[in-house]
Every structure is written in structure tokens, then in C-alpha cells.
Amino acid sequence: MRRFIDLRISGLGINIQEISERLSMTPDNAYKKGDIHIDNKYGGEKIVYEEDCWISEYKANEHMRVDEQLENFLAELKSSSAYLKGLADKHKVTIWVSLFPDIEQANLHISLSTINALSDMGATLDCSMAFLGDFYSGNY
């Protein structure tokens, strides 16, 4: 199963440099409101961003379960919980989990410790799951 776990901070007026320094993380993607992106992956559509955004992807061990990876990422962010909670008062702090299972059924277990960690940092959890087997085999 391919998976991506990201910390995403978005809103208007976020300070990308300050977030990077305070979290000691370099974002994998960052943009400001009004920046333009051409999405060549899906037909070259022009996207004008409507908000500022800072995104860092968790580099996880693909052999671990997704819930273990999520718990490990949140443990790494624990020392920054108070800072993230402060950001969440003005902006959206999101842990984004995207799952692309190889089979038609996959599960994501959200433990109480994960829920508590998210609450401590004022973060929401967004999950998306898409079975792409038919797409990759040309049967779509």
C-alpha cells in the first residue's frame, strides 16, 4: 500500500519561515496566496492558490502499519504541540493521511493516544483512501 502522511498548516498570513524554524523542519511544499501552479499531471490546469500553505511529508518506513507511522509522526511533533496549538487558533493545522491500497479493502485504526495527540496540538485529521488498481491496469 502506498501512503502519505503530511503535516499541513494553511490559512492567510502564515509565516512559512517561522514555521520551518520553530518546527526545525524544511517544508516539502510551501506557497503563498496568489501563487500560480500549473498541474501538468492532470492536463496542465492552472491553479491559483487561495491561501498560504506549509506542508511537510513524514518519511515513513513502508513496512510499518499506517497507524504506527501516524503515531510515530505525532510523537515526533509532541515537543511542538504548544506551538502548533497556538497556530491552530488562527490557522488550520491538519494531519493529512492519503492511502492507496493494493487491495480493495484497507483499514486505518485511530487509537486514543492518536486522538489525544491531535487534540493537544489543535490539529484535525483528514484521511483519503483510493483504490487505484483499476486505474493502473487500464480498466477505468
URPE-V588258 format. One record per residue. N is the residue number from 1. RES is the residue in one small letter. PHI is phi in degrees with one decimal (999 if undefined). NEAR is the number of other ideal C-beta (glycine too) atoms within 8 Angstrom. Layout:
# URPE-V588258
{{N,RES,PHI,NEAR} {N,RES,PHI,NEAR}}
This chain:
# URPE-V588258
{{1,m,999,8} {2,r,-85.8,5} {3,r,-150.5,12} {4,f,-135.6,8} {5,i,-126.8,14} {6,d,-126.0,12} {7,l,-99.8,14} {8,r,-127.0,12} {9,i,-117.0,15} {10,s,-140.0,11} {11,g,149.0,10} {12,l,-102.7,6} {13,g,80.5,6} {14,i,-75.2,13} {15,n,-101.4,6} {16,i,-60.4,11} {17,q,-65.9,6} {18,e,-61.8,7} {19,i,-60.3,13} {20,s,-59.9,12} {21,e,-67.9,7} {22,r,-67.6,8} {23,l,-91.7,11} {24,s,53.4,5} {25,m,-136.1,7} {26,t,-93.7,5} {27,p,-68.6,11} {28,d,-80.2,7} {29,n,-155.1,6} {30,a,-154.3,8} {31,y,-154.0,8} {32,k,-113.5,8} {33,k,-55.2,8} {34,g,94.3,6} {35,d,-60.8,8} {36,i,-112.7,8} {37,h,-128.2,8} {38,i,-100.8,8} {39,d,-88.0,10} {40,n,-69.6,6} {41,k,-65.4,3} {42,y,-122.8,6} {43,g,98.1,5} {44,g,74.2,7} {45,e,-67.8,7} {46,k,-84.6,8} {47,i,-117.2,8} {48,v,-106.4,7} {49,y,-68.8,13} {50,e,-100.3,4} {51,e,-152.3,8} {52,d,-85.2,13} {53,c,-154.7,12} {54,w,-127.7,13} {55,i,-132.1,12} {56,s,-127.4,11} {57,e,-92.0,8} {58,y,-76.0,11} {59,k,-87.6,3} {60,a,-107.8,10} {61,n,-77.9,5} {62,e,-63.6,5} {63,h,-89.9,3} {64,m,-90.5,9} {65,r,-67.5,6} {66,v,-59.9,12} {67,d,-63.3,11} {68,e,-66.3,8} {69,q,-62.3,14} {70,l,-61.6,13} {71,e,-62.7,12} {72,n,-63.4,11} {73,f,-62.4,13} {74,l,-63.6,13} {75,a,-64.2,8} {76,e,-65.0,7} {77,l,-87.1,13} {78,k,-54.8,9} {79,s,-67.1,4} {80,s,-103.2,10} {81,s,-56.2,11} {82,a,-64.4,6} {83,y,-63.7,9} {84,l,-63.3,14} {85,k,-62.2,11} {86,g,-63.7,8} {87,l,-63.3,13} {88,a,-66.7,12} {89,d,-69.3,6} {90,k,-116.4,7} {91,h,-131.1,9} {92,k,-98.6,9} {93,v,-108.1,13} {94,t,-131.1,12} {95,i,-97.9,15} {96,w,-109.4,12} {97,v,-115.4,14} {98,s,-116.6,12} {99,l,-118.3,14} {100,f,-128.8,11} {101,p,-70.6,10} {102,d,-82.7,5} {103,i,-118.0,7} {104,e,-76.6,5} {105,q,-130.0,5} {106,a,-146.2,8} {107,n,-123.6,4} {108,l,-129.0,10} {109,h,-93.6,6} {110,i,-108.4,8} {111,s,-80.6,8} {112,l,-61.6,5} {113,s,-65.6,7} {114,t,-67.6,12} {115,i,-61.4,9} {116,n,-64.7,8} {117,a,-63.9,14} {118,l,-61.6,12} {119,s,-63.3,7} {120,d,-61.1,9} {121,m,-103.2,14} {122,g,66.9,10} {123,a,-95.9,10} {124,t,-98.1,8} {125,l,-118.8,9} {126,d,-111.9,8} {127,c,-124.5,9} {128,s,-131.4,8} {129,m,-137.2,10} {130,a,-139.0,7} {131,f,-87.5,9} {132,l,-106.5,7} {133,g,-55.7,9} {134,d,-65.1,8} {135,f,-62.2,7} {136,y,-72.2,6} {137,s,-88.3,6} {138,g,83.7,4} {139,n,-101.1,5} {140,y,-114.0,4}}
